[in-house]
Amino acid sequence: MSTFAFKAIDLAGRQTAGEVEADSKQVVADQLKARGLVVLDIADKSGSKEITLPWANRIKAADLTIMTRQLATMVSSGMTILKALYVLEAQTECKPLAEVLVKVRKDVEAGLPFSDALERHPKVFNQLYVSMVRAGETGGVLESSLLRTAEQLEADDSLRRQVKGAMVYPGVIMTFAFTVLIALVVFIVPVFEGIFEDFGGELPLVTKITVQLSDLLTTRWYLFIAAAVGAVWGVRRWKGSERGRQQWDTLRLRIPFKIGDIVQKVALARWSRTLSALTSAGVPLMQALEVTGKTSGNWQVEKAMNEVIESVRSGGTLSAPLKDSPVFPSMVTHMIGVGEETGALDTMLDKVADFYEDQVAAAVKALTSILEPVMIVLVGAIVGFIVVAMYMPLFKVYDQIQ
C-alpha cells in the first residue's frame, strides 16, 4: 500500500486535508466520497519513480478533437458535464489527456464552471477553446459550441498537416544532400589528400578549402556539433523574444519560392475560421477579436487585430484598419465590409476561410513542383563541387606531363 495526501471540502464548504494509506488513488477517492467529501486533489506522497520523457506527454490535436466531439455528443444526449468527464477519462486512450481530464473533473466537482476548469490548463485548452466553451455555457448552447470547437480543431489540424506534408519532400532531399556531403568529405577526400601529398606542388584554392574542411570534420567534429547546438539555441532564443518573434513573423511572409505566400494564406485561413467560429458561438466581438489575434500564430495578424479593436472601440468598422495591413489583401477587406453591412459577418468569414484553405492546398502542390528541380540542382551542385575540387589537381598534373 502507498500513502496518499489529499485535499477536499465538506458539504459546508470547509477545506480539509490529510493522508490516507490505500492501494490506488481511486480507492482514496472512493473513501473520501463515502465520507461526504468533495475531492480537490490526491497526490502520491512517496513520489512517482516513473521516468517520463518531455515529448511523451504531448497531446496530439487529433486526440483533443476526438475528445471534444465525444463530449459534444454526450452533452447533446442529455448527459451532465460531470458524468461525461467520468466517461471520457475512462475511455480516452491518450494518457496525458486522461490525466488532464481527471483534474478538470475534480475542479468541476469542487464547483468551478467547466470553462474555468479548462482555463487552468492553457497548454491543452487554448484561449479559443475556453472562450467558445464559456460562450456556450453562458448562452445555454454548450453542445453546439463544442461541435463548433471540434470543427475548428479539425480545420486547424488539416491545415497543419497540409503544410507539414509539403515540407516532407524538401526535408528528405536536404537530409540526403547533407549525408552525401558528409560521406564525401569524411571518406573520399582523405584518400585524395594522400595522393596530393605524393604529387607535391601548390593545390588549387577550391581543393585547399575542401581538404581543410575534411580535416576539421574528421579531427574536430565536436566543433561542428557545438556550433549546430549553439545555432539552434540562439535561433530559438531569438524567436522566443518579443522582438525576435516580430522579425521572424515578418520575415516568413517574404520567403521566396512561394513559401511566404503559403504562410500568408495559412494565417488568413486560420484567422478567418477562428473569428467566424467565435462570433457564431456568441462570443462578444471585442473578446473574439482579442482571442483571434492571440491565437493567429503571426505577429502581423495580431498587430492588425489590435488596430481593429481600437477602431471598433471608437465606433469604426473592422474592415477599415485591415486595409493598411500587409497581410490582408483587398478582397478580404471588401468581403468583411460587405459582411458588416449585411449582418452576415460570420458567413463571409467562413467563405474567406474556405477560399484560402483551397488556396493553401493549391499553393502546396505548386511549391512541391518548384522545390523539386531546386533540390536536384542543389544536390548536384554539392556533389559537383566536391568532384571538381578533387580532380582539379589531377588535371593540373596531367597538363604538366603533356
C-alpha contacts under 8 A as a table, 3 or more apart, distances in Angstrom:
res1	aa1	res2	aa2	distance
1	M	21	E	6.26
1	M	22	A	5.34
1	M	23	D	4.85
1	M	24	S	7.93
2	S	21	E	5.51
2	S	22	A	5.68
2	S	23	D	6.07
2	S	24	S	7.42
2	S	44	D	7.33
2	S	45	K	7.97
2	S	46	S	7.35
3	T	19	E	6.65
3	T	20	V	5.71
3	T	21	E	4.44
3	T	22	A	6.54
3	T	44	D	6.30
3	T	45	K	5.73
3	T	46	S	6.70
4	F	19	E	5.50
4	F	20	V	5.27
4	F	21	E	6.12
4	F	22	A	7.29
4	F	25	K	7.37
4	F	28	V	7.68
4	F	42	I	6.52
4	F	43	A	5.54
4	F	44	D	4.59
4	F	45	K	5.22
4	F	46	S	7.84
5	A	17	A	7.40
5	A	18	G	5.74
5	A	19	E	4.40
5	A	20	V	6.49
5	A	42	I	5.78
5	A	43	A	5.31
5	A	44	D	6.38
5	A	45	K	5.85
6	F	17	A	5.53
6	F	18	G	5.59
6	F	19	E	6.12
6	F	20	V	7.66
6	F	39	V	7.66
6	F	40	L	7.52
6	F	41	D	5.53
6	F	42	I	4.41
6	F	43	A	6.39
7	K	15	Q	7.26
7	K	16	T	5.89
7	K	17	A	4.43
7	K	18	G	6.88
7	K	39	V	6.41
7	K	40	L	5.31
7	K	41	D	5.12
7	K	42	I	6.58
8	A	15	Q	5.75
8	A	16	T	5.35
8	A	17	A	6.24
8	A	37	L	6.08
8	A	38	V	5.35
8	A	39	V	4.46
8	A	40	L	4.88
8	A	41	D	6.90
9	I	12	A	7.79
9	I	13	G	5.62
9	I	14	R	5.29
9	I	15	Q	4.23
9	I	16	T	5.72
9	I	37	L	5.61
9	I	38	V	5.27
9	I	39	V	6.79
9	I	40	L	7.33
9	I	110	A	7.72
10	D	13	G	5.36
10	D	14	R	5.57
10	D	15	Q	6.63
10	D	16	T	7.53
10	D	36	G	6.49
10	D	37	L	4.66
10	D	38	V	6.22
11	L	14	R	7.50
11	L	36	G	7.00
11	L	37	L	6.79
11	L	38	V	7.76
20	V	28	V	6.99
21	E	28	V	7.96
22	A	25	K	7.46
22	A	27	V	6.37
22	A	28	V	6.30
23	D	27	V	6.65
24	S	27	V	5.39
24	S	28	V	6.67
25	K	28	V	5.04
25	K	29	A	6.19
25	K	42	I	6.67
25	K	43	A	7.75
25	K	44	D	7.93
26	Q	29	A	5.00
26	Q	30	D	6.19
27	V	30	D	5.10
27	V	31	Q	6.23
28	V	31	Q	5.11
28	V	32	L	6.22
28	V	42	I	7.88
29	A	32	L	5.20
29	A	33	K	6.16
29	A	39	V	6.73
29	A	42	I	7.86
30	D	33	K	5.16
30	D	34	A	6.17
31	Q	34	A	5.12
31	Q	35	R	6.50
32	L	35	R	5.10
32	L	36	G	6.58
32	L	37	L	5.39
32	L	38	V	7.26
32	L	39	V	6.98
33	K	36	G	5.02
33	K	37	L	5.18
33	K	38	V	6.42
33	K	39	V	7.44
34	A	37	L	7.41
38	V	109	E	6.68
38	V	110	A	6.26
39	V	42	I	7.64
39	V	106	K	6.43
39	V	109	E	7.42
39	V	110	A	7.12
40	L	106	K	5.69
40	L	107	D	6.66
40	L	109	E	7.94
40	L	110	A	6.44
41	D	103	K	7.96
41	D	106	K	7.36
44	D	47	G	5.46
44	D	48	S	7.11
52	T	56	A	6.80
52	T	57	N	7.77
53	L	56	A	5.17
53	L	57	N	7.16
54	P	57	N	5.91
54	P	58	R	7.55
55	W	58	R	5.53
57	N	95	K	7.99
57	N	96	P	5.51
58	R	96	P	7.10
59	I	63	D	6.83
59	I	64	L	7.20
59	I	94	C	7.29
59	I	96	P	6.55
59	I	97	L	6.29
59	I	124	V	7.34
60	K	63	D	5.36
60	K	64	L	6.56
61	A	64	L	5.15
61	A	65	T	6.08
61	A	153	L	7.13
61	A	157	D	6.49
62	A	65	T	5.03
62	A	66	I	6.18
62	A	154	E	7.52
62	A	157	D	7.36
63	D	66	I	5.24
63	D	67	M	6.17
63	D	94	C	6.93
63	D	97	L	7.95
64	L	67	M	5.12
64	L	68	T	6.14
64	L	97	L	7.70
65	T	68	T	5.16
65	T	69	R	6.23
65	T	150	A	5.28
65	T	151	E	7.97
65	T	153	L	5.89
65	T	154	E	6.49
66	I	69	R	5.22
66	I	70	Q	6.13
66	I	150	A	7.58
67	M	70	Q	5.14
67	M	71	L	6.09
67	M	88	L	7.21
67	M	92	T	7.47
68	T	71	L	5.04
68	T	72	A	6.17
68	T	146	L	6.35
68	T	147	L	7.39
68	T	149	T	7.41
68	T	150	A	5.65
69	R	72	A	5.07
69	R	73	T	6.26
69	R	146	L	6.91
69	R	147	L	6.04
69	R	150	A	5.63
70	Q	73	T	5.09
70	Q	74	M	6.28
70	Q	88	L	7.97
71	L	74	M	5.21
71	L	75	V	6.12
71	L	84	A	6.46
71	L	85	L	7.75
71	L	88	L	7.56
71	L	146	L	7.47
72	A	75	V	5.20
72	A	76	S	6.05
72	A	142	L	7.74
72	A	143	E	4.84
72	A	144	S	7.27
72	A	146	L	5.27
72	A	147	L	5.84
73	T	76	S	5.23
73	T	77	S	6.32
73	T	143	E	7.27
74	M	77	S	5.15
74	M	78	G	6.79
74	M	79	M	5.58
74	M	84	A	6.26
75	V	78	G	5.36
75	V	79	M	5.01
75	V	80	T	6.29
75	V	81	I	6.65
75	V	84	A	7.17
75	V	142	L	7.74
75	V	143	E	5.82
76	S	79	M	7.25
76	S	143	E	5.41
79	M	83	K	6.51
79	M	84	A	6.33
80	T	83	K	5.33
80	T	84	A	6.11
81	I	84	A	5.03
81	I	85	L	6.09
81	I	114	F	7.80
82	L	85	L	5.19
82	L	86	Y	6.41
82	L	105	R	6.36
82	L	108	V	6.91
82	L	109	E	7.20
83	K	86	Y	5.11
83	K	87	V	6.39
84	A	87	V	5.11
84	A	88	L	6.14
85	L	88	L	5.00
85	L	89	E	6.05
85	L	101	L	6.70
85	L	102	V	7.70
85	L	105	R	5.97
86	Y	89	E	5.45
86	Y	90	A	6.37
86	Y	102	V	7.83
86	Y	105	R	7.24
87	V	90	A	5.30
87	V	91	Q	6.31
88	L	91	Q	5.28
88	L	92	T	5.61
88	L	98	A	7.52
88	L	101	L	7.55
89	E	92	T	5.55
89	E	98	A	4.81
89	E	99	E	7.46
89	E	101	L	5.76
89	E	102	V	6.27
90	A	98	A	7.46
92	T	95	K	7.22
92	T	97	L	7.39
92	T	98	A	5.90
93	E	98	A	7.50
94	C	97	L	5.44
94	C	98	A	6.22
95	K	98	A	4.98
95	K	99	E	6.26
96	P	99	E	5.14
96	P	100	V	6.41
97	L	100	V	5.08
97	L	101	L	6.18
98	A	101	L	5.00
98	A	102	V	6.27
99	E	102	V	5.16
99	E	103	K	6.58
100	V	103	K	5.18
100	V	104	V	6.26
100	V	121	H	7.69
101	L	104	V	4.93
101	L	105	R	5.99
102	V	105	R	5.10
102	V	106	K	6.24
103	K	106	K	5.15
103	K	107	D	6.33
104	V	107	D	5.17
104	V	108	V	6.27
104	V	114	F	7.70
104	V	117	A	5.29
104	V	118	L	6.30
105	R	108	V	5.06
105	R	109	E	6.14
105	R	117	A	7.93
106	K	109	E	4.96
106	K	110	A	6.18
107	D	110	A	4.97
107	D	111	G	6.60
107	D	112	L	5.62
107	D	117	A	5.72
108	V	111	G	5.19
108	V	112	L	4.83
108	V	113	P	6.19
108	V	114	F	6.05
108	V	117	A	6.49
109	E	112	L	7.26
112	L	116	D	6.31
112	L	117	A	6.18
113	P	116	D	5.31
113	P	117	A	6.32
114	F	117	A	5.12
114	F	118	L	6.33
114	F	133	V	7.91
114	F	134	R	7.89
115	S	118	L	5.08
115	S	119	E	6.15
115	S	130	V	5.64
115	S	131	S	7.72
115	S	133	V	5.84
115	S	134	R	5.25
115	S	137	E	7.87
116	D	119	E	4.94
116	D	120	R	6.69
116	D	130	V	7.83
117	A	120	R	5.57
117	A	121	H	7.73
118	L	121	H	5.73
118	L	122	P	7.56
118	L	125	F	6.28
118	L	130	V	6.47
119	E	122	P	5.82
119	E	125	F	6.79
119	E	126	N	7.74
119	E	127	Q	7.77
119	E	130	V	6.14
121	H	124	V	5.68
121	H	125	F	6.03
122	P	125	F	5.04
122	P	126	N	5.21
122	P	127	Q	7.38
123	K	126	N	6.61
125	F	128	L	7.88
125	F	129	Y	5.68
125	F	130	V	6.46
126	N	129	Y	5.38
126	N	130	V	6.37
126	N	295	T	7.98
127	Q	130	V	5.16
127	Q	131	S	5.88
127	Q	291	V	6.27
127	Q	295	T	7.36
128	L	131	S	5.23
128	L	132	M	6.21
128	L	274	T	7.64
128	L	278	L	7.61
128	L	291	V	6.18
128	L	292	T	7.43
128	L	295	T	7.10
129	Y	132	M	5.44
129	Y	133	V	6.30
129	Y	149	T	6.47
130	V	133	V	5.19
130	V	134	R	6.03
131	S	134	R	5.08
131	S	135	A	6.11
131	S	278	L	7.64
131	S	283	V	7.00
131	S	291	V	7.97
132	M	135	A	5.08
132	M	136	G	6.20
132	M	145	S	5.98
132	M	146	L	7.51
132	M	149	T	6.90
132	M	277	A	7.99
132	M	278	L	6.17
132	M	281	A	6.16
132	M	282	G	7.93
132	M	283	V	6.77
133	V	136	G	5.02
133	V	137	E	6.20
133	V	142	L	6.45
133	V	145	S	6.10
133	V	146	L	6.55
134	R	137	E	5.06
134	R	138	T	6.15
135	A	138	T	5.11
135	A	139	G	6.08
135	A	142	L	7.74
135	A	145	S	7.51
135	A	281	A	6.35
135	A	282	G	5.82
135	A	283	V	5.43
136	G	139	G	5.21
136	G	140	G	5.72
136	G	141	V	4.72
136	G	142	L	3.99
136	G	143	E	7.38
136	G	144	S	7.36
136	G	145	S	5.23
136	G	146	L	7.74
136	G	281	A	6.69
136	G	282	G	7.50
137	E	140	G	5.18
137	E	141	V	6.46
137	E	142	L	5.30
138	T	141	V	7.85
139	G	142	L	7.59
139	G	282	G	7.47
141	V	144	S	5.63
141	V	145	S	6.37
142	L	145	S	5.06
142	L	146	L	6.09
143	E	146	L	5.14
143	E	147	L	6.27
144	S	147	L	5.01
144	S	148	R	6.19
144	S	281	A	7.88
145	S	148	R	5.06
145	S	149	T	6.09
145	S	281	A	5.74
146	L	149	T	4.90
146	L	150	A	6.15
147	L	150	A	5.07
147	L	151	E	6.23
148	R	151	E	5.05
148	R	152	Q	6.10
148	R	277	A	6.56
148	R	281	A	7.56
149	T	152	Q	4.99
149	T	153	L	6.17
149	T	277	A	7.53
150	A	153	L	5.07
150	A	154	E	6.16
151	E	154	E	5.04
151	E	155	A	6.16
152	Q	155	A	5.12
152	Q	156	D	6.20
152	Q	273	R	7.20
152	Q	274	T	7.10
152	Q	277	A	7.13
153	L	156	D	5.14
153	L	157	D	6.05
154	E	157	D	5.07
154	E	158	S	6.05
155	A	158	S	5.12
155	A	159	L	6.18
156	D	159	L	5.13
156	D	160	R	6.11
156	D	270	R	6.90
157	D	160	R	5.02
157	D	161	R	6.11
158	S	161	R	5.14
158	S	162	Q	6.27
159	L	162	Q	5.21
159	L	163	V	6.51
159	L	266	V	7.29
159	L	357	E	7.19
159	L	360	V	7.98
160	R	163	V	5.33
160	R	164	K	6.18
161	R	164	K	5.03
161	R	165	G	5.86
162	Q	165	G	5.11
162	Q	166	A	6.34
162	Q	360	V	7.93
162	Q	361	A	6.92
162	Q	364	V	7.34
163	V	166	A	5.14
163	V	167	M	6.56
163	V	364	V	7.00
164	K	167	M	5.14
164	K	168	V	6.50
165	G	168	V	5.35
165	G	169	Y	7.80
166	A	169	Y	6.68
166	A	170	P	7.84
166	A	364	V	5.80
166	A	365	K	7.62
166	A	367	L	7.44
166	A	368	T	6.52
167	M	170	P	5.60
167	M	171	G	6.00
168	V	171	G	5.09
168	V	172	V	6.15
169	Y	172	V	5.19
169	Y	173	I	6.27
169	Y	368	T	7.62
170	P	173	I	5.10
170	P	174	M	6.03
170	P	371	L	6.94
170	P	372	E	7.61
170	P	375	M	7.00
171	G	174	M	5.19
171	G	175	T	6.10
172	V	175	T	5.14
172	V	176	F	6.14
173	I	176	F	5.05
173	I	177	A	6.11
173	I	375	M	6.50
173	I	379	V	7.95
174	M	177	A	5.03
174	M	178	F	6.07
174	M	375	M	7.44
175	T	178	F	5.15
175	T	179	T	6.11
176	F	179	T	5.09
176	F	180	V	6.16
177	A	180	V	5.14
177	A	181	L	6.16
177	A	378	L	7.94
177	A	379	V	5.39
177	A	382	I	7.44
178	F	181	L	5.07
178	F	182	I	6.22
179	T	182	I	5.19
179	T	183	A	6.13
180	V	183	A	5.11
180	V	184	L	6.13
180	V	383	V	7.65
181	L	184	L	5.26
181	L	185	V	6.12
181	L	382	I	6.84
181	L	383	V	7.07
182	I	185	V	5.22
182	I	186	V	5.88
183	A	186	V	5.31
183	A	187	F	5.71
183	A	188	I	7.26
184	L	187	F	5.58
184	L	188	I	4.92
184	L	189	V	6.31
184	L	386	I	7.39
185	V	188	I	6.01
185	V	189	V	5.22
185	V	190	P	7.59
185	V	210	T	7.48
185	V	213	L	7.42
185	V	214	S	5.11
185	V	217	L	7.77
185	V	386	I	7.89
186	V	189	V	6.45
186	V	190	P	6.89
186	V	214	S	5.90
186	V	217	L	6.94
186	V	218	T	6.25
187	F	190	P	6.23
187	F	191	V	7.22
188	I	191	V	5.53
188	I	192	F	6.80
189	V	192	F	5.22
189	V	193	E	6.07
189	V	210	T	7.68
189	V	211	V	6.65
189	V	214	S	6.65
189	V	390	M	7.22
190	P	193	E	4.82
190	P	194	G	6.49
190	P	211	V	7.57
190	P	214	S	7.15
191	V	194	G	5.55
191	V	195	I	6.85
192	F	195	I	5.05
192	F	196	F	6.21
192	F	390	M	6.72
193	E	196	F	5.06
193	E	197	E	6.38
193	E	211	V	6.91
194	G	197	E	5.25
194	G	198	D	6.66
195	I	198	D	5.25
195	I	199	F	6.50
196	F	199	F	5.04
196	F	200	G	6.26
196	F	203	L	7.99
196	F	393	P	7.40
197	E	200	G	5.23
199	F	397	V	7.89
203	L	207	T	6.30
203	L	208	K	6.25
203	L	393	P	6.31
204	P	207	T	5.32
204	P	208	K	6.28
204	P	389	A	7.92
204	P	392	M	7.16
204	P	393	P	6.82
205	L	208	K	5.02
205	L	209	I	6.27
206	V	209	I	5.28
206	V	210	T	6.35
206	V	389	A	5.43
207	T	210	T	5.10
207	T	211	V	6.08
207	T	389	A	4.52
207	T	390	M	6.18
207	T	392	M	7.47
207	T	393	P	7.72
208	K	211	V	5.17
208	K	212	Q	6.08
209	I	212	Q	5.23
209	I	213	L	6.11
210	T	213	L	5.08
210	T	214	S	6.20
210	T	386	I	7.19
210	T	389	A	6.84
211	V	214	S	5.01
211	V	215	D	6.23
212	Q	215	D	5.04
212	Q	216	L	6.20
213	L	216	L	5.18
213	L	217	L	6.11
214	S	217	L	5.12
214	S	218	T	6.11
215	D	218	T	5.33
215	D	219	T	5.90
215	D	220	R	7.69
216	L	219	T	5.40
216	L	220	R	5.04
216	L	221	W	6.49
217	L	220	R	5.66
217	L	221	W	4.67
217	L	224	F	7.46
218	T	221	W	5.83
220	R	223	L	5.77
220	R	224	F	7.60
221	W	224	F	5.44
221	W	225	I	6.68
222	Y	225	I	5.04
222	Y	226	A	6.08
223	L	226	A	5.05
223	L	227	A	6.02
224	F	227	A	5.01
224	F	228	A	6.06
225	I	228	A	5.10
225	I	229	V	6.13
226	A	229	V	5.16
226	A	230	G	5.97
227	A	230	G	5.03
227	A	231	A	5.98
228	A	231	A	5.09
228	A	232	V	6.19
229	V	232	V	5.20
229	V	233	W	6.10
230	G	233	W	5.07
230	G	234	G	5.94
231	A	234	G	5.06
231	A	235	V	6.06
232	V	235	V	5.23
232	V	236	R	6.13
233	W	236	R	5.22
233	W	237	R	6.05
234	G	237	R	5.10
234	G	238	W	6.04
235	V	238	W	5.02
235	V	239	K	6.06
236	R	239	K	5.09
236	R	240	G	5.94
237	R	240	G	4.98
237	R	241	S	6.46
238	W	241	S	5.44
238	W	243	R	7.90
238	W	244	G	4.89
238	W	245	R	7.32
239	K	242	E	7.59
239	K	243	R	7.98
239	K	244	G	4.67
239	K	245	R	4.79
239	K	248	W	6.62
240	G	244	G	6.61
240	G	245	R	6.26
241	S	244	G	5.09
241	S	245	R	6.00
242	E	245	R	5.18
242	E	246	Q	6.34
243	R	246	Q	5.19
243	R	247	Q	6.26
244	G	247	Q	5.08
244	G	248	W	5.95
245	R	248	W	5.08
245	R	249	D	6.00
245	R	299	W	7.17
246	Q	249	D	5.34
246	Q	250	T	6.18
246	Q	299	W	5.66
246	Q	300	Q	7.59
247	Q	250	T	5.18
247	Q	251	L	5.98
248	W	251	L	4.97
248	W	252	R	6.06
249	D	252	R	5.24
249	D	253	L	6.81
249	D	298	N	5.70
249	D	299	W	5.88
249	D	300	Q	6.96
250	T	253	L	5.58
250	T	254	R	7.15
250	T	299	W	7.56
250	T	300	Q	6.86
251	L	254	R	5.33
251	L	255	I	6.66
252	R	255	I	5.48
252	R	259	I	7.83
252	R	260	G	5.64
252	R	263	V	6.80
253	L	259	I	7.72
253	L	260	G	4.14
253	L	261	D	6.62
253	L	263	V	6.08
253	L	264	Q	6.12
254	R	259	I	7.97
254	R	260	G	4.99
254	R	261	D	7.88
255	I	258	K	7.22
255	I	259	I	5.62
255	I	260	G	4.59
256	P	259	I	5.89
256	P	260	G	6.21
257	F	260	G	7.64
257	F	367	L	6.92
257	F	370	I	6.98
257	F	371	L	7.53
258	K	261	D	5.10
258	K	262	I	6.37
258	K	363	A	7.42
258	K	367	L	6.29
259	I	262	I	5.14
259	I	263	V	6.33
259	I	367	L	7.24
260	G	263	V	5.06
260	G	264	Q	6.28
261	D	264	Q	5.11
261	D	265	K	6.18
261	D	363	A	7.91
262	I	265	K	5.06
262	I	266	V	6.03
262	I	360	V	6.05
262	I	363	A	6.34
262	I	364	V	7.32
263	V	266	V	5.21
263	V	267	A	6.19
264	Q	267	A	5.15
264	Q	268	L	6.21
264	Q	327	V	6.45
265	K	268	L	5.08
265	K	269	A	6.04
265	K	356	Y	5.72
265	K	357	E	7.47
265	K	359	Q	7.06
265	K	360	V	6.10
266	V	269	A	5.14
266	V	270	R	6.10
266	V	356	Y	7.24
266	V	357	E	7.22
266	V	360	V	6.57
267	A	270	R	5.25
267	A	271	W	5.97
267	A	296	S	6.51
267	A	297	G	7.16
267	A	298	N	6.81
267	A	301	V	7.55
268	L	271	W	5.06
268	L	272	S	6.02
268	L	327	V	7.77
268	L	328	F	7.40
268	L	353	A	7.18
268	L	356	Y	6.88
269	A	272	S	5.43
269	A	273	R	6.03
269	A	352	V	7.03
269	A	353	A	4.48
269	A	354	D	7.37
269	A	355	F	7.92
269	A	356	Y	5.26
269	A	357	E	5.83
270	R	273	R	5.26
270	R	274	T	5.95
270	R	296	S	6.45
270	R	353	A	7.12
271	W	274	T	5.27
271	W	275	L	6.14
271	W	292	T	6.32
271	W	293	G	7.72
271	W	296	S	5.66
271	W	301	V	7.86
271	W	353	A	7.94
272	S	275	L	5.27
272	S	276	S	5.98
272	S	349	L	5.11
272	S	350	D	6.70
272	S	352	V	6.42
272	S	353	A	5.35
273	R	276	S	5.16
273	R	277	A	6.11
273	R	349	L	6.54
273	R	350	D	6.00
273	R	353	A	5.34
274	T	277	A	5.14
274	T	278	L	6.22
274	T	292	T	6.14
275	L	278	L	5.18
275	L	279	T	6.13
275	L	288	A	6.31
275	L	289	L	6.90
275	L	292	T	5.88
275	L	346	D	7.59
275	L	349	L	7.31
276	S	279	T	5.34
276	S	280	S	5.96
276	S	345	L	7.57
276	S	346	D	4.58
276	S	347	T	7.33
276	S	349	L	5.46
276	S	350	D	6.12
277	A	280	S	5.20
277	A	281	A	6.09
277	A	346	D	7.51
278	L	281	A	5.14
278	L	282	G	6.53
278	L	283	V	5.42
278	L	288	A	5.74
279	T	282	G	5.24
279	T	283	V	5.40
279	T	284	P	7.02
279	T	285	L	6.60
279	T	288	A	6.64
279	T	346	D	6.37
280	S	283	V	7.49
280	S	346	D	6.21
283	V	287	Q	6.77
283	V	288	A	5.95
284	P	287	Q	5.45
284	P	288	A	6.02
285	L	288	A	4.91
285	L	289	L	6.09
286	M	289	L	5.22
286	M	290	E	6.29
286	M	309	I	6.52
286	M	312	V	7.94
287	Q	290	E	5.07
287	Q	291	V	6.11
288	A	291	V	5.21
288	A	292	T	5.96
289	L	292	T	5.08
289	L	293	G	6.22
289	L	305	M	6.25
289	L	308	V	7.85
289	L	309	I	6.78
290	E	293	G	5.32
290	E	294	K	6.43
290	E	305	M	6.92
290	E	306	N	7.40
290	E	309	I	7.54
291	V	294	K	5.21
291	V	295	T	6.12
292	T	295	T	5.29
292	T	296	S	5.84
292	T	302	E	7.79
292	T	305	M	7.66
293	G	296	S	5.32
293	G	301	V	6.21
293	G	302	E	4.14
293	G	303	K	7.52
293	G	304	A	7.91
293	G	305	M	5.44
293	G	306	N	7.48
294	K	297	G	7.16
294	K	302	E	6.16
296	S	299	W	7.98
296	S	301	V	6.62
296	S	302	E	6.82
297	G	301	V	7.98
298	N	301	V	5.51
298	N	302	E	6.41
299	W	302	E	4.90
299	W	303	K	6.02
300	Q	303	K	5.10
300	Q	304	A	6.26
300	Q	325	S	7.67
300	Q	326	P	7.87
300	Q	327	V	6.82
301	V	304	A	5.03
301	V	305	M	6.20
301	V	327	V	6.90
302	E	305	M	5.06
302	E	306	N	6.37
303	K	306	N	5.20
303	K	307	E	6.54
304	A	307	E	5.15
304	A	308	V	6.23
304	A	321	P	7.11
304	A	322	L	6.32
304	A	325	S	6.22
305	M	308	V	4.87
305	M	309	I	6.09
306	N	309	I	5.11
306	N	310	E	6.41
307	E	310	E	5.17
307	E	311	S	6.22
307	E	321	P	6.16
308	V	311	S	4.94
308	V	312	V	6.15
308	V	317	T	7.57
308	V	318	L	5.53
308	V	319	S	7.83
308	V	320	A	7.93
308	V	321	P	5.67
308	V	322	L	7.19
309	I	312	V	5.20
309	I	313	R	6.13
309	I	318	L	7.96
310	E	313	R	5.13
310	E	314	S	6.30
311	S	314	S	5.27
311	S	315	G	6.39
311	S	316	G	4.77
311	S	317	T	6.28
311	S	318	L	7.03
311	S	321	P	7.07
312	V	315	G	5.04
312	V	316	G	4.83
312	V	317	T	5.74
312	V	318	L	6.60
313	R	316	G	7.19
316	G	320	A	7.65
317	T	320	A	5.85
317	T	321	P	7.81
317	T	337	G	7.91
317	T	340	E	7.90
318	L	321	P	6.59
318	L	322	L	7.14
318	L	336	I	7.44
318	L	337	G	7.39
318	L	340	E	7.92
319	S	322	L	5.31
319	S	323	K	6.78
319	S	333	T	5.13
319	S	334	H	7.22
319	S	336	I	5.93
319	S	337	G	5.41
320	A	323	K	5.74
320	A	324	D	7.90
320	A	333	T	7.58
321	P	324	D	5.87
321	P	325	S	7.24
322	L	325	S	5.21
322	L	328	F	6.26
322	L	333	T	6.34
323	K	328	F	6.90
323	K	329	P	7.57
323	K	330	S	6.71
323	K	333	T	6.39
325	S	328	F	5.85
326	P	329	P	7.46
328	F	332	V	6.29
328	F	333	T	6.95
329	P	332	V	5.58
329	P	333	T	6.77
330	S	333	T	5.17
330	S	334	H	6.11
331	M	334	H	5.23
331	M	335	M	6.19
332	V	335	M	5.20
332	V	336	I	6.16
332	V	352	V	6.92
333	T	336	I	5.14
333	T	337	G	6.07
334	H	337	G	4.98
334	H	338	V	6.24
335	M	338	V	5.08
335	M	339	G	6.15
335	M	348	M	6.34
335	M	352	V	7.91
336	I	339	G	4.89
336	I	340	E	6.18
336	I	345	L	6.47
336	I	348	M	6.44
336	I	349	L	7.07
337	G	340	E	5.16
337	G	341	E	6.31
338	V	341	E	5.12
338	V	342	T	6.12
338	V	345	L	7.85
338	V	348	M	7.97
339	G	342	T	5.27
339	G	343	G	5.72
339	G	344	A	4.77
339	G	345	L	4.08
339	G	346	D	7.53
339	G	347	T	7.46
339	G	348	M	5.62
340	E	343	G	5.22
340	E	344	A	6.57
340	E	345	L	5.49
341	E	344	A	7.90
342	T	345	L	7.65
344	A	347	T	5.37
344	A	348	M	6.40
345	L	348	M	5.19
345	L	349	L	6.14
346	D	349	L	5.04
346	D	350	D	6.18
347	T	350	D	5.10
347	T	351	K	6.38
348	M	351	K	5.06
348	M	352	V	6.26
349	L	352	V	4.99
349	L	353	A	6.14
350	D	353	A	5.03
350	D	354	D	6.14
351	K	354	D	5.08
351	K	355	F	6.10
352	V	355	F	5.11
352	V	356	Y	6.23
353	A	356	Y	5.32
353	A	357	E	6.01
354	D	357	E	5.23
354	D	358	D	6.28
355	F	358	D	5.32
355	F	359	Q	6.22
356	Y	359	Q	4.62
356	Y	360	V	6.01
357	E	360	V	5.04
357	E	361	A	6.45
358	D	361	A	5.18
358	D	362	A	6.37
359	Q	362	A	5.11
359	Q	363	A	5.94
360	V	363	A	4.97
360	V	364	V	5.98
361	A	364	V	5.23
361	A	365	K	6.57
362	A	365	K	5.31
362	A	366	A	6.35
363	A	366	A	4.95
363	A	367	L	5.98
364	V	367	L	5.00
364	V	368	T	6.31
365	K	368	T	5.22
365	K	369	S	6.49
366	A	369	S	5.19
366	A	370	I	6.24
367	L	370	I	5.06
367	L	371	L	5.99
368	T	371	L	5.23
368	T	372	E	6.07
369	S	372	E	5.52
369	S	373	P	7.54
370	I	373	P	6.44
370	I	374	V	6.83
371	L	374	V	4.96
371	L	375	M	5.91
372	E	375	M	5.33
372	E	376	I	6.34
373	P	376	I	5.00
373	P	377	V	6.12
374	V	377	V	5.21
374	V	378	L	6.16
375	M	378	L	4.95
375	M	379	V	6.20
376	I	379	V	5.28
376	I	380	G	6.13
377	V	380	G	5.03
377	V	381	A	6.00
378	L	381	A	5.07
378	L	382	I	6.29
379	V	382	I	5.20
379	V	383	V	6.31
380	G	383	V	5.28
380	G	384	G	5.79
381	A	384	G	4.97
381	A	385	F	5.93
382	I	385	F	5.29
382	I	386	I	6.58
383	V	386	I	5.34
383	V	387	V	6.24
384	G	387	V	5.08
384	G	388	V	5.98
385	F	388	V	5.30
385	F	389	A	6.04
386	I	389	A	5.13
386	I	390	M	6.23
387	V	390	M	5.23
387	V	391	Y	6.18
388	V	391	Y	5.25
388	V	392	M	5.86
389	A	392	M	5.68
389	A	393	P	7.85
390	M	393	P	6.80
390	M	394	L	7.66
391	Y	394	L	5.09
391	Y	395	F	6.27
392	M	395	F	5.13
392	M	396	K	6.23
393	P	396	K	4.90
393	P	397	V	6.24
394	L	397	V	5.15
394	L	398	Y	6.19
395	F	398	Y	4.99
395	F	399	D	6.21
396	K	399	D	5.16
396	K	400	Q	6.40
397	V	400	Q	5.07
397	V	401	I	6.29
398	Y	401	I	5.09
398	Y	402	Q	6.32
399	D	402	Q	5.10
